[in-house]
Amino acid sequence: MFEWIKNNLATLLIVAGLAAAVVLIIIKLVRDKKRGAPACGCGCAHCAMSSTCHPRAQSDKTHDDRKSG
């Protein structure tokens, strides 16, 4: 057993490092999602899909309809 670990130590360290990186990325994405931050890392002002990610409330739509009418 120890011989196998000794022979594969570099591979095991690389796998452990990559696994840690993936876990940290997932934790960051979950925290950002809870805070309402965009997943892409940029603002939603010029995003074509912003209405899909952050739909406006019904009251906002009604208010905008009164302005234009």
N, C-alpha and C positions, 0 to 999 in steps of 0.2 A: 504494500500500500504506500509506504513512504517513498519507495523507489519510483513508483508511478508519479507521485506528486512532485518529486525532485526532477523527474524528466520533463514534466509538463508545467513547471512553475510559471514560465513566461506566458504561456497560453492562459493559464488560470488567472494570472494578474490582469491580463488584457480583458478577459471576459468579465472579471469583477469590476474593472473600471468602466467598461461599456454598460454593464447592468446598472451601476450607480448613476451614470449619466442619464440613462433612460428613466430611472426612478425620479431623479431630480427634475427632469423635463416634465414628466407627468404631474408631479406635485405643483410645479409652477403653473401649468395649464389649468389645473383644478382651482388653484387660488385665484388666478385671473378670471376664471369663469364665475366664481362666487362674487367677485368684486364688480363684475359686469364689464370688464375690460375686453376689447376685441381680441380674438384669437390670432389674427394675422399680425398684430403688433403695431398697426398703424391706425389712424383715425378713420372714422366712417364717413367723413364729409364728402369725399369724392368716390366712394365705393358704390358700384352699380347694384350690389346686393344688400345695401344697408337697410332697405325696407323689409327684407326677408329676415335679417338678423335681429333687428330692433323695430318691430312694427309699432306704429303710432297708436296711441290710445284712441278709443272711439270719441272721447270728448275733444281731443285735438282735431280730429277730422271734422267734427261738427263745427267747431270754432273756425276752421279754415274755410269751410263752405259758406259761412256767414260773411266772411271778409270779401270773398270773390263775387258774391251775389248781389 
